[in-house]
């Protein structure tokens, strides 16, 4: 694991650790692109009004201002000004703005993936940083978006996570319509308030959630009990439907949500067996979710929190009467990499991309060494040239310290040899044809 960061909540990786992160990012990109998602990048800065359109997270947003105003005086706080600038806290809200502004140039349904830094003013701890990388995929429609995309998004994420060097995981899936219809059916009209209370279930426990429902939302003992009974349902198949109906509550929105969640779980049982569960305690704190909601945990590492979350949002993006419903999921890359490194779940085979160091016989041989390096690089072999013509033993030690597996020698007669400094084997070589074994050509990330 990297040294403790000098600024809390802003992690930095050492080179070998960064190679692990790059492996994670490259794996995600490859999976997303195989499923037809296009890459975009949005600006890091949004207006405060745009960021705070949905959800109550203003205390987590980092404002952006100059140290001095135009007159050279210290800048004043823009708190409360909707046009003030702030760093984005997720990628979904900026993406919604991007879709609205570029709708005339996009082909719908628009499939995008986005891998960027985000900033959030949380209390730093393992799995929670103030600056971190997210990897999002979304599908957005124009006017409508078939529910089948909710199913597809879950399956794509299950495939992407399965390709990473991480422990087993579970996508815990619920549906806001199911939950809101149930709460409405038992007489609790402030469904958003109930969802916010249920969202605290794992943090504070059922007893305290029941008290919140009664004290803040006016729920009776029976209503609180029913809400908690719903939240206790968790199945790896579609049997949750019968369990919900056994509670005896009827509502049209509840039935719609049951049907949608059943479709997701049914497809997952077939195409991602053992990776998805129906978990009716999942609520998601942000208000813009309107249907499917997802949180993902690593089995045996549940205390880390959700490593992938998101869901359906039907009203986040719109322009006049034109609506752009969407569904998407976001992987917490920094949270995942932090756990991979701290638990030594994976490691890079070496700390540098370099496979070969070209040694120098004399300082006059530097130009010739560069020619050799150019030939090797031209065939995709990462190569460095020694800076000084020290004793060969020192040049070998330099390569070993850097983590470079091979050293290239050329004698005064122009004969070339390459030495594997791990085994000591030294063989004749031609810079126009020699290639290291596949496992040494590039840095490999292996599971621990």
C-alpha positions as CSV (number, residue, x, y, z in Angstrom):
1,X,0.0,0.0,0.0
2,X,1.2,3.5,-0.7
3,X,2.6,5.7,2.0
4,X,0.0,7.7,4.0
5,X,-1.1,10.6,2.0
6,X,0.1,14.0,3.3
7,X,-3.3,15.4,2.6
8,X,-6.1,13.3,4.0
9,X,-8.7,12.0,1.6
10,X,-6.6,12.6,-1.5
11,X,-4.9,9.3,-2.3
12,X,-1.8,8.9,-4.4
13,X,-0.4,5.6,-5.7
14,X,3.1,4.5,-6.0
15,X,4.2,3.4,-9.5
16,X,3.5,-0.4,-8.9
17,X,0.2,0.4,-7.4
18,X,-0.7,2.7,-10.2
19,X,-0.1,-0.2,-12.6
20,X,-2.8,-2.1,-10.7
21,X,-5.2,0.8,-11.0
22,X,-4.5,1.1,-14.8
23,X,-5.2,-2.6,-15.2
24,X,-8.6,-2.1,-13.5
25,X,-9.4,0.9,-15.7
26,X,-8.3,-0.9,-18.9
27,X,-10.4,-3.9,-18.0
28,X,-13.5,-1.8,-17.5
29,X,-12.9,0.2,-20.7
30,X,-12.6,-3.0,-22.7
31,X,-15.8,-4.5,-21.2
32,X,-17.8,-1.3,-21.7
33,X,-16.6,-0.9,-25.3
34,X,-17.4,-4.6,-26.1
35,X,-21.0,-3.7,-25.2
36,X,-21.1,-0.7,-27.4
37,X,-20.6,2.1,-24.9
38,X,-18.9,5.3,-26.2
39,X,-16.4,7.2,-24.0
40,X,-17.1,10.8,-23.1
41,X,-15.6,13.3,-20.6
42,X,-17.4,16.2,-19.0
43,X,-15.9,19.2,-17.3
44,X,-14.9,19.0,-13.7
45,X,-16.9,22.1,-12.8
46,X,-20.7,22.7,-12.7
47,X,-22.8,25.4,-11.3
48,X,-24.1,24.9,-7.8
49,X,-27.6,25.1,-9.0
50,X,-27.0,22.3,-11.4
51,X,-25.3,20.1,-8.9
52,X,-28.0,20.5,-6.2
53,X,-31.0,20.0,-8.4
54,X,-31.8,16.6,-6.8
55,X,-30.8,15.2,-3.4
56,X,-29.6,16.9,-0.2
57,X,-25.8,16.7,-0.3
58,X,-24.8,20.4,-0.3
59,X,-22.5,19.8,2.6
60,X,-20.5,17.4,0.5
61,X,-20.0,19.8,-2.5
62,X,-16.6,21.6,-2.9
63,X,-17.1,25.2,-4.0
64,X,-14.7,26.7,-6.5
65,X,-13.4,30.3,-6.3
66,X,-10.3,32.4,-6.9
67,X,-8.2,33.4,-3.9
68,X,-8.6,37.0,-4.9
69,X,-11.3,38.9,-6.7
70,X,-10.7,41.3,-9.7
71,X,-9.8,44.1,-7.3
72,X,-7.1,42.0,-5.6
73,X,-9.1,41.6,-2.4
74,X,-9.8,38.2,-0.9
75,X,-12.7,36.5,-2.6
76,X,-16.0,36.3,-0.7
77,X,-18.0,33.1,-0.3
78,X,-20.6,32.4,-3.0
79,X,-22.6,30.1,-0.8
80,X,-26.2,30.3,-1.8
81,X,-25.5,31.6,-5.3
82,X,-26.9,29.0,-7.8
83,X,-24.5,30.3,-10.4
84,X,-21.4,29.8,-8.3
85,X,-19.1,27.1,-9.5
86,X,-18.3,23.8,-7.7
87,X,-16.6,20.5,-8.4
88,X,-18.8,17.7,-9.4
89,X,-19.6,15.1,-6.7
90,X,-20.6,12.4,-9.2
91,X,-20.8,11.8,-12.9
92,X,-24.6,11.3,-13.3
93,X,-25.7,14.9,-12.8
94,X,-23.0,16.4,-15.2
95,X,-24.0,13.7,-17.7
96,X,-27.6,14.7,-17.5
97,X,-26.6,18.3,-18.3
98,X,-24.3,17.1,-21.1
99,X,-27.2,15.2,-22.7
100,X,-29.5,18.2,-22.6
101,X,-26.9,20.5,-24.1
102,X,-25.8,18.1,-26.9
103,X,-29.1,16.3,-27.6
104,X,-29.1,17.5,-31.2
105,X,-25.8,15.8,-31.8
106,X,-26.5,12.5,-30.1
107,X,-28.1,9.3,-31.4
108,X,-30.6,7.9,-28.9
109,X,-30.7,5.6,-27.1
110,X,-27.2,7.0,-26.2
111,X,-24.8,4.6,-24.6
112,X,-21.9,6.2,-22.8
113,X,-19.1,5.3,-20.4
114,X,-17.2,7.9,-18.4
115,X,-14.1,7.4,-16.2
116,X,-13.2,10.6,-14.3
117,X,-12.2,12.0,-11.0
118,X,-14.9,13.4,-8.7
119,X,-14.8,15.3,-5.4
120,X,-16.9,14.9,-2.3
121,X,-16.5,16.4,1.1
122,X,-16.7,13.3,3.2
123,X,-14.9,12.2,6.3
124,X,-11.9,10.3,4.9
125,X,-11.6,6.6,5.8
126,X,-10.8,3.4,4.0
127,X,-13.1,3.3,1.0
128,X,-14.1,6.9,1.3
129,X,-11.9,9.6,-0.2
130,X,-12.5,13.2,-1.0
131,X,-11.0,12.9,-4.5
132,X,-11.6,9.6,-6.2
133,X,-12.1,8.0,-9.6
134,X,-15.5,6.7,-10.8
135,X,-16.3,4.6,-13.9
136,X,-19.9,5.0,-15.1
137,X,-22.0,3.5,-17.8
138,X,-25.4,4.9,-18.7
139,X,-28.1,4.5,-21.4
140,X,-30.3,7.5,-22.0
141,X,-33.4,7.7,-24.2
142,X,-35.3,10.5,-25.8
143,X,-38.8,10.6,-24.5
144,X,-38.8,7.0,-23.3
145,X,-36.3,4.2,-22.5
146,X,-37.4,0.6,-22.6
147,X,-37.0,-1.2,-19.3
148,X,-34.9,-3.8,-20.9
149,X,-31.9,-1.5,-20.5
150,X,-32.2,-1.7,-16.7
151,X,-31.6,-5.5,-17.2
152,X,-28.7,-5.0,-19.6
153,X,-26.9,-2.5,-17.4
154,X,-26.9,-4.9,-14.5
155,X,-25.6,-7.7,-16.6
156,X,-22.8,-5.5,-18.1
157,X,-21.6,-4.5,-14.7
158,X,-21.7,-8.1,-13.4
159,X,-19.5,-9.0,-16.4
160,X,-17.1,-6.1,-15.8
161,X,-16.7,-6.8,-12.1
162,X,-16.2,-10.5,-12.8
163,X,-13.1,-9.6,-14.9
164,X,-11.4,-7.7,-12.1
165,X,-9.0,-9.1,-9.5
166,X,-11.5,-8.7,-6.7
167,X,-13.3,-11.1,-4.3
168,X,-16.8,-12.4,-5.1
169,X,-19.5,-9.7,-5.2
170,X,-23.2,-9.3,-5.1
171,X,-25.4,-6.8,-6.9
172,X,-28.2,-5.9,-4.4
173,X,-31.1,-4.7,-6.5
174,X,-34.4,-3.1,-5.5
175,X,-37.0,-1.0,-7.3
176,X,-38.2,2.4,-6.1
177,X,-41.6,1.9,-7.5
178,X,-42.0,-1.3,-5.5
179,X,-41.0,0.4,-2.3
180,X,-43.0,3.6,-2.9
181,X,-46.1,1.7,-3.9
182,X,-45.8,-0.4,-0.8
183,X,-45.4,2.6,1.5
184,X,-48.3,4.3,-0.2
185,X,-50.4,1.1,0.2
186,X,-49.8,1.1,4.0
187,X,-50.8,4.8,4.2
188,X,-47.3,6.5,4.4
189,X,-47.6,9.3,1.9
190,X,-44.1,10.8,2.4
191,X,-42.5,8.0,0.4
192,X,-39.3,9.9,-0.2
193,X,-39.0,10.4,3.6
194,X,-39.5,6.7,4.2
195,X,-36.9,5.8,1.7
196,X,-34.4,8.1,3.4
197,X,-35.1,6.4,6.7
198,X,-34.8,2.9,5.2
199,X,-31.5,3.9,3.6
200,X,-30.1,4.2,7.1
201,X,-31.0,0.6,8.1
202,X,-27.5,-0.9,7.9
203,X,-26.0,2.1,9.7
204,X,-28.4,2.5,12.7
205,X,-30.4,-0.8,12.8
206,X,-34.1,-1.6,12.5
207,X,-35.1,-0.3,16.0
208,X,-33.8,3.2,15.3
209,X,-35.3,3.2,11.8
210,X,-38.6,2.3,13.3
211,X,-38.3,5.2,15.7
212,X,-37.4,7.6,12.8
213,X,-40.5,6.5,10.9
214,X,-42.7,7.1,13.9
215,X,-41.2,10.3,15.2
216,X,-40.4,12.1,11.9
217,X,-43.0,10.6,9.5
218,X,-45.9,9.9,11.9
219,X,-46.0,6.1,11.2
220,X,-47.9,3.9,13.5
221,X,-46.3,0.8,15.0
222,X,-48.0,-1.4,12.4
223,X,-46.9,0.8,9.5
224,X,-43.3,0.9,10.8
225,X,-43.4,-2.9,11.2
226,X,-44.6,-3.5,7.7
227,X,-42.0,-1.1,6.2
228,X,-39.3,-3.1,8.0
229,X,-40.8,-6.4,7.0
230,X,-40.5,-5.3,3.3
231,X,-36.9,-4.2,3.8
232,X,-36.0,-7.6,5.3
233,X,-36.9,-9.5,2.1
234,X,-33.8,-10.8,0.3
235,X,-33.8,-13.6,-2.3
236,X,-31.4,-14.9,-5.0
237,X,-34.4,-15.7,-7.3
238,X,-37.8,-14.3,-8.0
239,X,-39.4,-15.8,-4.9
240,X,-39.4,-12.2,-3.4
241,X,-42.6,-11.6,-5.4
242,X,-44.6,-14.1,-3.4
243,X,-43.0,-12.8,-0.1
244,X,-44.1,-9.3,-0.9
245,X,-47.6,-10.3,-1.9
246,X,-47.9,-12.4,1.3
247,X,-47.7,-9.1,3.2
248,X,-51.2,-8.3,1.8
249,X,-50.6,-4.8,0.4
250,X,-52.0,-3.9,-3.0
251,X,-51.1,-0.9,-5.1
252,X,-50.7,-0.3,-8.8
253,X,-47.2,1.2,-8.5
254,X,-46.2,-1.7,-6.2
255,X,-47.2,-4.2,-8.9
256,X,-45.3,-2.3,-11.6
257,X,-42.2,-2.3,-9.4
258,X,-42.6,-6.0,-8.6
259,X,-42.8,-6.8,-12.3
260,X,-39.7,-4.7,-13.2
261,X,-37.6,-6.2,-10.4
262,X,-38.7,-9.7,-11.4
263,X,-37.4,-9.1,-14.9
264,X,-34.0,-8.1,-13.7
265,X,-33.6,-11.0,-11.3
266,X,-35.0,-13.5,-13.8
267,X,-32.4,-12.4,-16.4
268,X,-29.6,-12.4,-13.8
269,X,-30.3,-15.9,-12.6
270,X,-29.9,-17.1,-16.2
271,X,-26.9,-14.9,-17.3
272,X,-25.1,-14.0,-14.1
273,X,-25.9,-16.8,-11.7
274,X,-24.9,-16.1,-8.1
275,X,-24.0,-12.5,-8.7
276,X,-27.4,-10.7,-8.2
277,X,-29.9,-10.7,-5.4
278,X,-33.2,-9.0,-4.9
279,X,-32.7,-6.9,-1.7
280,X,-35.7,-4.9,-0.7
281,X,-33.7,-2.9,1.8
282,X,-31.8,-1.0,-0.9
283,X,-33.1,2.6,-1.2
284,X,-30.3,4.8,-2.4
285,X,-30.2,8.3,-0.8
286,X,-30.3,10.5,-3.9
287,X,-33.8,11.6,-4.9
288,X,-33.4,11.4,-8.6
289,X,-33.8,7.6,-8.8
290,X,-37.3,6.5,-10.0
291,X,-37.1,2.8,-10.6
292,X,-34.4,0.2,-10.4
293,X,-31.8,0.9,-7.7
294,X,-28.5,-1.0,-7.2
295,X,-25.8,-1.3,-4.6
296,X,-22.9,-3.8,-4.8
297,X,-20.8,-5.3,-2.0
298,X,-17.7,-7.5,-2.0
299,X,-18.5,-10.7,-0.2
300,X,-16.5,-10.8,3.1
301,X,-15.7,-7.1,2.7
302,X,-19.2,-5.6,3.3
303,X,-17.8,-3.0,5.8
304,X,-16.2,-1.3,2.8
305,X,-19.6,-0.2,1.6
306,X,-21.0,-0.3,-1.9
307,X,-18.4,-0.5,-4.7
308,X,-20.9,0.0,-7.5
309,X,-24.3,1.8,-7.3
310,X,-26.9,3.6,-9.4
311,X,-30.2,2.9,-11.0
312,X,-33.0,4.4,-13.2
313,X,-33.7,8.1,-13.4
314,X,-36.6,9.3,-15.4
315,X,-36.7,13.0,-14.7
316,X,-33.1,14.2,-14.1
317,X,-32.5,15.4,-17.6
318,X,-35.1,17.4,-19.6
319,X,-35.6,20.5,-21.8
320,X,-39.0,21.9,-21.9
321,X,-41.4,19.1,-22.6
322,X,-38.6,16.9,-23.9
323,X,-37.4,14.3,-21.3
324,X,-34.3,12.1,-21.4
325,X,-34.9,9.1,-19.1
326,X,-31.8,7.1,-18.2
327,X,-30.4,4.2,-16.3
328,X,-26.8,3.7,-15.2
329,X,-24.3,2.4,-12.7
330,X,-21.2,3.8,-11.2
331,X,-18.1,1.8,-10.1
332,X,-16.0,3.3,-7.3
333,X,-12.6,2.6,-8.8
334,X,-10.6,4.2,-6.0
335,X,-12.5,2.3,-3.4
336,X,-11.9,-1.0,-5.2
337,X,-8.2,-0.3,-5.9
338,X,-7.7,0.7,-2.2
339,X,-9.1,-2.6,-1.1
340,X,-7.2,-4.6,-3.8
341,X,-3.9,-3.0,-2.6
342,X,-4.5,-3.1,1.2
343,X,-5.5,-6.8,1.1
344,X,-2.9,-7.7,-1.6
345,X,-5.6,-9.2,-3.8
346,X,-3.5,-8.4,-6.9
347,X,-0.1,-7.0,-7.7
348,X,1.9,-5.9,-10.7
349,X,4.7,-8.2,-12.0
350,X,7.1,-5.2,-11.9
351,X,7.1,-1.6,-10.9
352,X,8.0,-0.1,-14.3
353,X,6.8,-0.8,-17.9
354,X,10.4,-1.1,-19.0
355,X,11.5,-4.6,-20.1
356,X,15.0,-3.9,-21.3
357,X,17.9,-1.6,-20.2
358,X,20.5,-1.1,-22.9
359,X,23.9,-0.9,-21.1
360,X,26.8,1.4,-22.2
361,X,30.3,0.2,-22.9
362,X,31.5,3.8,-22.9
363,X,30.0,7.2,-22.9
364,X,30.7,7.3,-26.7
365,X,28.4,4.3,-27.2
366,X,25.2,6.2,-26.1
367,X,24.2,7.0,-29.6
368,X,24.6,3.4,-30.8
369,X,22.6,2.3,-27.7
370,X,19.8,4.6,-28.7
371,X,19.7,3.0,-32.1
372,X,19.3,-0.4,-30.5
373,X,16.6,0.9,-28.2
374,X,14.7,2.4,-31.1
375,X,14.7,-1.0,-32.9
376,X,13.3,-2.7,-29.8
377,X,10.7,0.0,-29.2
378,X,9.7,-0.3,-32.8
379,X,8.6,-3.8,-32.1
380,X,6.7,-2.9,-28.9
381,X,9.4,-3.6,-26.4
382,X,9.6,-0.9,-23.7
383,X,13.3,0.0,-23.4
384,X,15.5,2.4,-21.5
385,X,19.2,3.4,-22.2
386,X,21.6,3.7,-19.3
387,X,22.7,7.3,-18.7
388,X,26.3,6.5,-17.7
389,X,28.9,4.0,-18.7
390,X,29.5,2.6,-15.2
391,X,30.8,-0.9,-14.5
392,X,28.4,-3.5,-15.9
393,X,27.7,-4.7,-12.3
394,X,26.4,-1.2,-11.4
395,X,24.3,-1.0,-14.5
396,X,22.8,-4.4,-13.7
397,X,22.1,-3.3,-10.1
398,X,20.4,-0.2,-11.5
399,X,18.1,-2.3,-13.7
400,X,17.4,-4.6,-10.7
401,X,16.5,-1.7,-8.5
402,X,14.2,-0.3,-11.2
403,X,12.5,-3.7,-11.6
404,X,13.8,-4.1,-15.2
405,X,14.2,-7.8,-16.1
406,X,16.6,-7.7,-19.0
407,X,19.9,-5.9,-19.7
408,X,21.3,-5.6,-23.2
409,X,25.0,-5.6,-23.9
410,X,27.0,-4.8,-27.1
411,X,30.7,-5.5,-27.2
412,X,33.4,-3.6,-29.1
413,X,33.0,-6.0,-32.1
414,X,29.2,-5.2,-32.3
415,X,28.1,-8.6,-30.9
416,X,24.8,-8.3,-29.0
417,X,23.8,-10.3,-25.9
418,X,20.9,-9.9,-23.5
419,X,20.9,-11.0,-19.9
420,X,17.9,-12.1,-17.8
421,X,19.1,-10.6,-14.4
422,X,16.7,-12.8,-12.5
423,X,18.0,-16.1,-13.7
424,X,21.5,-15.0,-14.8
425,X,21.0,-16.5,-18.2
426,X,22.8,-14.5,-21.0
427,X,22.2,-15.3,-24.7
428,X,23.1,-13.9,-28.1
429,X,20.5,-11.6,-29.5
430,X,19.6,-9.5,-32.5
431,X,17.8,-6.2,-31.9
432,X,15.8,-6.7,-35.1
433,X,14.3,-10.0,-34.0
434,X,14.8,-10.7,-30.2
435,X,11.6,-10.6,-28.1
436,X,11.1,-11.4,-24.5
437,X,8.6,-14.1,-23.4
438,X,5.0,-13.0,-23.4
439,X,4.9,-12.8,-19.6
440,X,7.8,-10.3,-19.6
441,X,6.9,-8.2,-22.6
442,X,4.3,-6.2,-20.7
443,X,3.6,-5.7,-17.0
444,X,1.1,-8.3,-15.8
445,X,-1.3,-7.9,-12.9
446,X,-1.7,-11.2,-11.0
447,X,-4.1,-12.1,-8.2
448,X,-2.5,-12.6,-4.8
